[in-house]
Amino acid sequence: MEITGPVIEGQGFEHKPPTANVVMQKPIPVGVYIGQSRLGDDDLGKSAVWVLPHQPHVAEVYVSKFKGDLYGSYLTVKNLMELNREDLVGLYDKALNE
């Protein structure tokens, strides 16, 4: 599974990690995913993706270790795998114990 689409401006909350708000050409179900982000032929890295019920056509994509501005770019996230609640709890626990 993959998503692709243009990156639009979000609300820019300073208290959360920066995400690229991708308007999905073919929306995927609401949920949390991990995948690999690409900008054209460039591999940007591992990504966490949230599709939320209040905006099911927009994916919030956090690209690990990426510094820069993606506004107006056309982003693709490939090899998406959906995470379940147990997966998320495990990731949070791991992050908090490192």
Backbone as XML, in Angstrom:
<?xml version="1.0"?>
<chain id="A" units="angstrom">
  <residue number="1" name="MET">
    <atom name="N" x="0.854" y="-1.169" z="0.000"/>
    <atom name="CA" x="0.000" y="0.000" z="0.000"/>
    <atom name="C" x="0.897" y="1.229" z="0.000"/>
  </residue>
  <residue number="2" name="GLU">
    <atom name="N" x="0.445" y="2.289" z="-0.678"/>
    <atom name="CA" x="1.186" y="3.539" z="-0.691"/>
    <atom name="C" x="0.231" y="4.719" z="-0.820"/>
  </residue>
  <residue number="3" name="ILE">
    <atom name="N" x="0.746" y="5.878" z="-0.442"/>
    <atom name="CA" x="0.008" y="7.123" z="-0.651"/>
    <atom name="C" x="0.897" y="8.060" z="-1.461"/>
  </residue>
  <residue number="4" name="THR">
    <atom name="N" x="0.251" y="8.959" z="-2.144"/>
    <atom name="CA" x="0.979" y="9.970" z="-2.901"/>
    <atom name="C" x="0.098" y="11.195" z="-3.053"/>
  </residue>
  <residue number="5" name="GLY">
    <atom name="N" x="0.729" y="12.359" z="-3.075"/>
    <atom name="CA" x="-0.032" y="13.583" z="-3.248"/>
    <atom name="C" x="0.777" y="14.810" z="-2.881"/>
  </residue>
  <residue number="6" name="PRO">
    <atom name="N" x="0.191" y="15.982" z="-3.106"/>
    <atom name="CA" x="0.880" y="17.228" z="-2.785"/>
    <atom name="C" x="0.879" y="17.500" z="-1.283"/>
  </residue>
  <residue number="7" name="VAL">
    <atom name="N" x="1.937" y="18.176" z="-0.832"/>
    <atom name="CA" x="2.052" y="18.566" z="0.576"/>
    <atom name="C" x="1.458" y="19.963" z="0.723"/>
  </residue>
  <residue number="8" name="ILE">
    <atom name="N" x="0.488" y="20.072" z="1.635"/>
    <atom name="CA" x="-0.158" y="21.358" z="1.890"/>
    <atom name="C" x="0.225" y="21.856" z="3.282"/>
  </residue>
  <residue number="9" name="GLU">
    <atom name="N" x="-0.042" y="23.126" z="3.519"/>
    <atom name="CA" x="0.239" y="23.693" z="4.824"/>
    <atom name="C" x="-0.746" y="23.171" z="5.855"/>
  </residue>
  <residue number="10" name="GLY">
    <atom name="N" x="-0.234" y="22.850" z="7.040"/>
    <atom name="CA" x="-1.079" y="22.430" z="8.151"/>
    <atom name="C" x="-1.251" y="23.570" z="9.130"/>
  </residue>
  <residue number="11" name="GLN">
    <atom name="N" x="-1.640" y="23.234" z="10.344"/>
    <atom name="CA" x="-1.863" y="24.267" z="11.353"/>
    <atom name="C" x="-0.581" y="24.711" z="12.041"/>
  </residue>
  <residue number="12" name="GLY">
    <atom name="N" x="0.500" y="23.965" z="11.871"/>
    <atom name="CA" x="1.800" y="24.383" z="12.391"/>
    <atom name="C" x="1.909" y="24.423" z="13.898"/>
  </residue>
  <residue number="13" name="PHE">
    <atom name="N" x="1.329" y="23.450" z="14.570"/>
    <atom name="CA" x="1.426" y="23.397" z="16.029"/>
    <atom name="C" x="2.887" y="23.247" z="16.446"/>
  </residue>
  <residue number="14" name="GLU">
    <atom name="N" x="3.359" y="24.122" z="17.319"/>
    <atom name="CA" x="4.752" y="24.077" z="17.755"/>
    <atom name="C" x="5.012" y="22.985" z="18.787"/>
  </residue>
  <residue number="15" name="HIS">
    <atom name="N" x="3.968" y="22.456" z="19.419"/>
    <atom name="CA" x="4.160" y="21.467" z="20.475"/>
    <atom name="C" x="4.247" y="20.034" z="19.954"/>
  </residue>
  <residue number="16" name="LYS">
    <atom name="N" x="4.181" y="19.834" z="18.650"/>
    <atom name="CA" x="4.266" y="18.477" z="18.110"/>
    <atom name="C" x="5.322" y="18.412" z="17.023"/>
  </residue>
  <residue number="17" name="PRO">
    <atom name="N" x="5.801" y="17.206" z="16.740"/>
    <atom name="CA" x="6.803" y="17.084" z="15.674"/>
    <atom name="C" x="6.235" y="17.572" z="14.343"/>
  </residue>
  <residue number="18" name="PRO">
    <atom name="N" x="7.097" y="18.087" z="13.464"/>
    <atom name="CA" x="6.629" y="18.571" z="12.163"/>
    <atom name="C" x="6.178" y="17.418" z="11.272"/>
  </residue>
  <residue number="19" name="THR">
    <atom name="N" x="5.075" y="17.615" z="10.598"/>
    <atom name="CA" x="4.578" y="16.607" z="9.662"/>
    <atom name="C" x="4.279" y="17.266" z="8.326"/>
  </residue>
  <residue number="20" name="ALA">
    <atom name="N" x="4.383" y="16.459" z="7.273"/>
    <atom name="CA" x="3.967" y="16.895" z="5.946"/>
    <atom name="C" x="2.516" y="16.467" z="5.784"/>
  </residue>
  <residue number="21" name="ASN">
    <atom name="N" x="1.640" y="17.388" z="5.489"/>
    <atom name="CA" x="0.225" y="17.088" z="5.302"/>
    <atom name="C" x="-0.006" y="16.783" z="3.823"/>
  </residue>
  <residue number="22" name="VAL">
    <atom name="N" x="-0.186" y="15.498" z="3.528"/>
    <atom name="CA" x="-0.299" y="15.033" z="2.151"/>
    <atom name="C" x="-1.768" y="14.827" z="1.790"/>
  </residue>
  <residue number="23" name="VAL">
    <atom name="N" x="-2.236" y="15.526" z="0.762"/>
    <atom name="CA" x="-3.588" y="15.312" z="0.253"/>
    <atom name="C" x="-3.519" y="14.062" z="-0.622"/>
  </residue>
  <residue number="24" name="MET">
    <atom name="N" x="-4.073" y="12.967" z="-0.116"/>
    <atom name="CA" x="-3.934" y="11.670" z="-0.781"/>
    <atom name="C" x="-4.780" y="11.584" z="-2.037"/>
  </residue>
  <residue number="25" name="GLN">
    <atom name="N" x="-4.167" y="11.152" z="-3.135"/>
    <atom name="CA" x="-4.911" y="10.940" z="-4.376"/>
    <atom name="C" x="-5.871" y="9.770" z="-4.220"/>
  </residue>
  <residue number="26" name="LYS">
    <atom name="N" x="-5.421" y="8.714" z="-3.566"/>
    <atom name="CA" x="-6.263" y="7.555" z="-3.266"/>
    <atom name="C" x="-6.208" y="7.342" z="-1.760"/>
  </residue>
  <residue number="27" name="PRO">
    <atom name="N" x="-7.198" y="7.881" z="-1.031"/>
    <atom name="CA" x="-7.170" y="7.780" z="0.433"/>
    <atom name="C" x="-7.103" y="6.338" z="0.926"/>
  </residue>
  <residue number="28" name="ILE">
    <atom name="N" x="-6.426" y="6.177" z="2.054"/>
    <atom name="CA" x="-6.351" y="4.895" z="2.738"/>
    <atom name="C" x="-7.189" y="5.007" z="4.009"/>
  </residue>
  <residue number="29" name="PRO">
    <atom name="N" x="-7.520" y="3.887" z="4.650"/>
    <atom name="CA" x="-8.359" y="3.946" z="5.851"/>
    <atom name="C" x="-7.715" y="4.726" z="7.000"/>
  </residue>
  <residue number="30" name="VAL">
    <atom name="N" x="-8.564" y="5.294" z="7.836"/>
    <atom name="CA" x="-8.114" y="5.968" z="9.051"/>
    <atom name="C" x="-7.271" y="4.980" z="9.848"/>
  </residue>
  <residue number="31" name="GLY">
    <atom name="N" x="-6.126" y="5.451" z="10.348"/>
    <atom name="CA" x="-5.249" y="4.586" z="11.131"/>
    <atom name="C" x="-3.855" y="5.170" z="11.238"/>
  </residue>
  <residue number="32" name="VAL">
    <atom name="N" x="-2.951" y="4.364" z="11.793"/>
    <atom name="CA" x="-1.549" y="4.738" z="11.959"/>
    <atom name="C" x="-0.718" y="3.724" z="11.191"/>
  </residue>
  <residue number="33" name="TYR">
    <atom name="N" x="0.264" y="4.228" z="10.450"/>
    <atom name="CA" x="1.058" y="3.393" z="9.561"/>
    <atom name="C" x="2.538" y="3.753" z="9.685"/>
  </residue>
  <residue number="34" name="ILE">
    <atom name="N" x="3.396" y="2.875" z="9.206"/>
    <atom name="CA" x="4.804" y="3.194" z="8.991"/>
    <atom name="C" x="5.119" y="2.865" z="7.541"/>
  </residue>
  <residue number="35" name="GLY">
    <atom name="N" x="6.089" y="3.583" z="6.980"/>
    <atom name="CA" x="6.446" y="3.359" z="5.586"/>
    <atom name="C" x="7.738" y="4.070" z="5.242"/>
  </residue>
  <residue number="36" name="GLN">
    <atom name="N" x="8.003" y="4.199" z="3.956"/>
    <atom name="CA" x="9.230" y="4.793" z="3.436"/>
    <atom name="C" x="8.859" y="5.963" z="2.523"/>
  </residue>
  <residue number="37" name="SER">
    <atom name="N" x="9.309" y="7.160" z="2.871"/>
    <atom name="CA" x="8.965" y="8.354" z="2.089"/>
    <atom name="C" x="9.954" y="8.597" z="0.961"/>
  </residue>
  <residue number="38" name="ARG">
    <atom name="N" x="9.390" y="9.082" z="-0.149"/>
    <atom name="CA" x="10.192" y="9.421" z="-1.323"/>
    <atom name="C" x="9.725" y="10.758" z="-1.883"/>
  </residue>
  <residue number="39" name="LEU">
    <atom name="N" x="10.688" y="11.508" z="-2.368"/>
    <atom name="CA" x="10.420" y="12.762" z="-3.055"/>
    <atom name="C" x="11.046" y="12.602" z="-4.431"/>
  </residue>
  <residue number="40" name="GLY">
    <atom name="N" x="10.212" y="12.293" z="-5.426"/>
    <atom name="CA" x="10.727" y="11.938" z="-6.745"/>
    <atom name="C" x="11.534" y="10.650" z="-6.636"/>
  </residue>
  <residue number="41" name="ASP">
    <atom name="N" x="12.787" y="10.687" z="-7.052"/>
    <atom name="CA" x="13.666" y="9.518" z="-6.963"/>
    <atom name="C" x="14.459" y="9.481" z="-5.662"/>
  </residue>
  <residue number="42" name="ASP">
    <atom name="N" x="14.320" y="10.504" z="-4.830"/>
    <atom name="CA" x="15.089" y="10.587" z="-3.587"/>
    <atom name="C" x="14.374" y="9.895" z="-2.430"/>
  </residue>
  <residue number="43" name="ASP">
    <atom name="N" x="15.102" y="9.013" z="-1.764"/>
    <atom name="CA" x="14.588" y="8.324" z="-0.578"/>
    <atom name="C" x="14.797" y="9.248" z="0.617"/>
  </residue>
  <residue number="44" name="LEU">
    <atom name="N" x="13.703" y="9.650" z="1.270"/>
    <atom name="CA" x="13.811" y="10.555" z="2.414"/>
    <atom name="C" x="13.962" y="9.828" z="3.736"/>
  </residue>
  <residue number="45" name="GLY">
    <atom name="N" x="13.500" y="8.574" z="3.805"/>
    <atom name="CA" x="13.661" y="7.806" z="5.033"/>
    <atom name="C" x="12.365" y="7.240" z="5.572"/>
  </residue>
  <residue number="46" name="LYS">
    <atom name="N" x="12.515" y="6.602" z="6.723"/>
    <atom name="CA" x="11.370" y="5.977" z="7.393"/>
    <atom name="C" x="10.385" y="7.046" z="7.842"/>
  </residue>
  <residue number="47" name="SER">
    <atom name="N" x="9.105" y="6.671" z="7.821"/>
    <atom name="CA" x="8.062" y="7.635" z="8.150"/>
    <atom name="C" x="6.954" y="7.009" z="8.973"/>
  </residue>
  <residue number="48" name="ALA">
    <atom name="N" x="6.381" y="7.842" z="9.823"/>
    <atom name="CA" x="5.161" y="7.488" z="10.544"/>
    <atom name="C" x="4.036" y="8.282" z="9.886"/>
  </residue>
  <residue number="49" name="VAL">
    <atom name="N" x="2.892" y="7.635" z="9.692"/>
    <atom name="CA" x="1.769" y="8.250" z="8.977"/>
    <atom name="C" x="0.501" y="8.113" z="9.816"/>
  </residue>
  <residue number="50" name="TRP">
    <atom name="N" x="-0.204" y="9.230" z="9.983"/>
    <atom name="CA" x="-1.486" y="9.235" z="10.675"/>
    <atom name="C" x="-2.560" y="9.699" z="9.707"/>
  </residue>
  <residue number="51" name="VAL">
    <atom name="N" x="-3.640" y="8.929" z="9.620"/>
    <atom name="CA" x="-4.834" y="9.363" z="8.896"/>
    <atom name="C" x="-5.930" y="9.459" z="9.955"/>
  </residue>
  <residue number="52" name="LEU">
    <atom name="N" x="-6.419" y="10.666" z="10.172"/>
    <atom name="CA" x="-7.341" y="10.924" z="11.277"/>
    <atom name="C" x="-8.778" y="11.092" z="10.786"/>
  </residue>
  <residue number="53" name="PRO">
    <atom name="N" x="-9.742" y="10.744" z="11.644"/>
    <atom name="CA" x="-11.149" y="10.782" z="11.226"/>
    <atom name="C" x="-11.653" y="12.157" z="10.798"/>
  </residue>
  <residue number="54" name="HIS">
    <atom name="N" x="-11.123" y="13.232" z="11.383"/>
    <atom name="CA" x="-11.617" y="14.572" z="11.023"/>
    <atom name="C" x="-11.086" y="15.067" z="9.679"/>
  </residue>
  <residue number="55" name="GLN">
    <atom name="N" x="-10.066" y="14.382" z="9.109"/>
    <atom name="CA" x="-9.522" y="14.730" z="7.800"/>
    <atom name="C" x="-9.092" y="13.447" z="7.081"/>
  </residue>
  <residue number="56" name="PRO">
    <atom name="N" x="-10.035" y="12.592" z="6.700"/>
    <atom name="CA" x="-9.664" y="11.289" z="6.141"/>
    <atom name="C" x="-9.008" y="11.337" z="4.766"/>
  </residue>
  <residue number="57" name="HIS">
    <atom name="N" x="-8.961" y="12.491" z="4.133"/>
    <atom name="CA" x="-8.311" y="12.625" z="2.818"/>
    <atom name="C" x="-6.880" y="13.170" z="2.924"/>
  </residue>
  <residue number="58" name="VAL">
    <atom name="N" x="-6.465" y="13.499" z="4.165"/>
    <atom name="CA" x="-5.126" y="14.040" z="4.396"/>
    <atom name="C" x="-4.350" y="13.095" z="5.310"/>
  </residue>
  <residue number="59" name="ALA">
    <atom name="N" x="-3.117" y="12.767" z="4.916"/>
    <atom name="CA" x="-2.228" y="11.968" z="5.754"/>
    <atom name="C" x="-1.182" y="12.889" z="6.359"/>
  </residue>
  <residue number="60" name="GLU">
    <atom name="N" x="-0.983" y="12.796" z="7.673"/>
    <atom name="CA" x="0.098" y="13.523" z="8.328"/>
    <atom name="C" x="1.298" y="12.595" z="8.341"/>
  </residue>
  <residue number="61" name="VAL">
    <atom name="N" x="2.384" y="13.027" z="7.707"/>
    <atom name="CA" x="3.558" y="12.184" z="7.523"/>
    <atom name="C" x="4.752" y="12.788" z="8.265"/>
  </residue>
  <residue number="62" name="TYR">
    <atom name="N" x="5.274" y="12.056" z="9.242"/>
    <atom name="CA" x="6.500" y="12.450" z="9.921"/>
    <atom name="C" x="7.643" y="11.661" z="9.293"/>
  </residue>
  <residue number="63" name="VAL">
    <atom name="N" x="8.614" y="12.360" z="8.701"/>
    <atom name="CA" x="9.762" y="11.713" z="8.073"/>
    <atom name="C" x="10.928" y="11.779" z="9.054"/>
  </residue>
  <residue number="64" name="SER">
    <atom name="N" x="11.354" y="10.619" z="9.533"/>
    <atom name="CA" x="12.405" y="10.533" z="10.535"/>
    <atom name="C" x="13.684" y="11.226" z="10.067"/>
  </residue>
  <residue number="65" name="LYS">
    <atom name="N" x="14.204" y="12.085" z="10.925"/>
    <atom name="CA" x="15.487" y="12.773" z="10.734"/>
    <atom name="C" x="15.505" y="13.745" z="9.553"/>
  </residue>
  <residue number="66" name="PHE">
    <atom name="N" x="14.344" y="14.062" z="8.965"/>
    <atom name="CA" x="14.302" y="14.992" z="7.842"/>
    <atom name="C" x="14.275" y="16.423" z="8.353"/>
  </residue>
  <residue number="67" name="LYS">
    <atom name="N" x="15.109" y="17.240" z="7.780"/>
    <atom name="CA" x="15.122" y="18.669" z="8.090"/>
    <atom name="C" x="14.881" y="19.394" z="6.769"/>
  </residue>
  <residue number="68" name="GLY">
    <atom name="N" x="13.883" y="20.220" z="6.726"/>
    <atom name="CA" x="13.627" y="20.960" z="5.508"/>
    <atom name="C" x="12.157" y="21.278" z="5.347"/>
  </residue>
  <residue number="69" name="ASP">
    <atom name="N" x="11.829" y="21.801" z="4.203"/>
    <atom name="CA" x="10.479" y="22.251" z="3.895"/>
    <atom name="C" x="9.957" y="21.455" z="2.699"/>
  </residue>
  <residue number="70" name="LEU">
    <atom name="N" x="8.819" y="20.817" z="2.878"/>
    <atom name="CA" x="8.228" y="20.017" z="1.804"/>
    <atom name="C" x="6.988" y="20.672" z="1.196"/>
  </residue>
  <residue number="71" name="TYR">
    <atom name="N" x="6.624" y="21.870" z="1.655"/>
    <atom name="CA" x="5.420" y="22.531" z="1.147"/>
    <atom name="C" x="5.455" y="22.628" z="-0.373"/>
  </residue>
  <residue number="72" name="GLY">
    <atom name="N" x="4.361" y="22.233" z="-1.001"/>
    <atom name="CA" x="4.255" y="22.292" z="-2.449"/>
    <atom name="C" x="4.877" y="21.108" z="-3.174"/>
  </residue>
  <residue number="73" name="SER">
    <atom name="N" x="5.598" y="20.261" z="-2.445"/>
    <atom name="CA" x="6.210" y="19.070" z="-3.044"/>
    <atom name="C" x="5.168" y="17.983" z="-3.241"/>
  </residue>
  <residue number="74" name="TYR">
    <atom name="N" x="5.532" y="17.000" z="-4.008"/>
    <atom name="CA" x="4.683" y="15.848" z="-4.271"/>
    <atom name="C" x="5.344" y="14.659" z="-3.588"/>
  </residue>
  <residue number="75" name="LEU">
    <atom name="N" x="4.789" y="14.210" z="-2.459"/>
    <atom name="CA" x="5.401" y="13.186" z="-1.619"/>
    <atom name="C" x="4.729" y="11.836" z="-1.828"/>
  </residue>
  <residue number="76" name="THR">
    <atom name="N" x="5.537" y="10.787" z="-1.805"/>
    <atom name="CA" x="5.037" y="9.418" z="-1.883"/>
    <atom name="C" x="5.531" y="8.659" z="-0.660"/>
  </residue>
  <residue number="77" name="VAL">
    <atom name="N" x="4.655" y="7.875" z="-0.050"/>
    <atom name="CA" x="5.059" y="6.988" z="1.043"/>
    <atom name="C" x="4.702" y="5.581" z="0.610"/>
  </residue>
  <residue number="78" name="LYS">
    <atom name="N" x="5.741" y="4.745" z="0.468"/>
    <atom name="CA" x="5.579" y="3.371" z="-0.018"/>
    <atom name="C" x="5.684" y="2.371" z="1.122"/>
  </residue>
  <residue number="79" name="ASN">
    <atom name="N" x="5.316" y="1.138" z="0.810"/>
    <atom name="CA" x="5.446" y="0.011" z="1.742"/>
    <atom name="C" x="4.767" y="0.287" z="3.076"/>
  </residue>
  <residue number="80" name="LEU">
    <atom name="N" x="3.585" y="0.881" z="3.031"/>
    <atom name="CA" x="2.859" y="1.205" z="4.254"/>
    <atom name="C" x="2.390" y="-0.065" z="4.955"/>
  </residue>
  <residue number="81" name="MET">
    <atom name="N" x="2.631" y="-0.092" z="6.261"/>
    <atom name="CA" x="2.126" y="-1.174" z="7.100"/>
    <atom name="C" x="1.332" y="-0.539" z="8.233"/>
  </residue>
  <residue number="82" name="GLU">
    <atom name="N" x="0.102" y="-1.011" z="8.408"/>
    <atom name="CA" x="-0.736" y="-0.450" z="9.464"/>
    <atom name="C" x="-0.303" y="-0.989" z="10.821"/>
  </residue>
  <residue number="83" name="LEU">
    <atom name="N" x="-0.289" y="-0.103" z="11.805"/>
    <atom name="CA" x="0.034" y="-0.494" z="13.172"/>
    <atom name="C" x="-1.250" y="-0.646" z="13.964"/>
  </residue>
  <residue number="84" name="ASN">
    <atom name="N" x="-1.294" y="-1.656" z="14.809"/>
    <atom name="CA" x="-2.448" y="-1.806" z="15.699"/>
    <atom name="C" x="-2.104" y="-1.203" z="17.067"/>
  </residue>
  <residue number="85" name="ARG">
    <atom name="N" x="-3.043" y="-1.215" z="17.955"/>
    <atom name="CA" x="-2.855" y="-0.606" z="19.280"/>
    <atom name="C" x="-1.667" y="-1.221" z="20.011"/>
  </residue>
  <residue number="86" name="GLU">
    <atom name="N" x="-1.527" y="-2.527" z="19.938"/>
    <atom name="CA" x="-0.418" y="-3.218" z="20.612"/>
    <atom name="C" x="0.936" y="-2.753" z="20.043"/>
  </residue>
  <residue number="87" name="ASP">
    <atom name="N" x="1.016" y="-2.608" z="18.724"/>
    <atom name="CA" x="2.238" y="-2.113" z="18.089"/>
    <atom name="C" x="2.588" y="-0.718" z="18.611"/>
  </residue>
  <residue number="88" name="LEU">
    <atom name="N" x="1.576" y="0.153" z="18.689"/>
    <atom name="CA" x="1.806" y="1.524" z="19.142"/>
    <atom name="C" x="2.262" y="1.567" z="20.596"/>
  </residue>
  <residue number="89" name="VAL">
    <atom name="N" x="1.629" y="0.783" z="21.447"/>
    <atom name="CA" x="2.026" y="0.734" z="22.854"/>
    <atom name="C" x="3.477" y="0.273" z="22.958"/>
  </residue>
  <residue number="90" name="GLY">
    <atom name="N" x="3.849" y="-0.727" z="22.168"/>
    <atom name="CA" x="5.219" y="-1.222" z="22.175"/>
    <atom name="C" x="6.213" y="-0.158" z="21.742"/>
  </residue>
  <residue number="91" name="LEU">
    <atom name="N" x="5.869" y="0.619" z="20.713"/>
    <atom name="CA" x="6.755" y="1.688" z="20.258"/>
    <atom name="C" x="6.908" y="2.780" z="21.309"/>
  </residue>
  <residue number="92" name="TYR">
    <atom name="N" x="5.782" y="3.164" z="21.926"/>
    <atom name="CA" x="5.860" y="4.188" z="22.986"/>
    <atom name="C" x="6.688" y="3.684" z="24.156"/>
  </residue>
  <residue number="93" name="ASP">
    <atom name="N" x="6.451" y="2.456" z="24.583"/>
    <atom name="CA" x="7.217" y="1.895" z="25.692"/>
    <atom name="C" x="8.712" y="1.856" z="25.369"/>
  </residue>
  <residue number="94" name="LYS">
    <atom name="N" x="9.049" y="1.448" z="24.152"/>
    <atom name="CA" x="10.453" y="1.387" z="23.747"/>
    <atom name="C" x="11.078" y="2.783" z="23.774"/>
  </residue>
  <residue number="95" name="ALA">
    <atom name="N" x="10.370" y="3.764" z="23.228"/>
    <atom name="CA" x="10.889" y="5.130" z="23.184"/>
    <atom name="C" x="11.082" y="5.704" z="24.587"/>
  </residue>
  <residue number="96" name="LEU">
    <atom name="N" x="10.176" y="5.389" z="25.489"/>
    <atom name="CA" x="10.250" y="5.945" z="26.848"/>
    <atom name="C" x="11.295" y="5.253" z="27.711"/>
  </residue>
  <residue number="97" name="ASN">
    <atom name="N" x="11.719" y="4.067" z="27.320"/>
    <atom name="CA" x="12.690" y="3.307" z="28.119"/>
    <atom name="C" x="14.102" y="3.374" z="27.563"/>
  </residue>
  <residue number="98" name="GLU">
    <atom name="N" x="14.312" y="4.089" z="26.486"/>
    <atom name="CA" x="15.667" y="4.176" z="25.907"/>
    <atom name="C" x="16.419" y="5.333" z="26.473"/>
  </residue>
</chain>
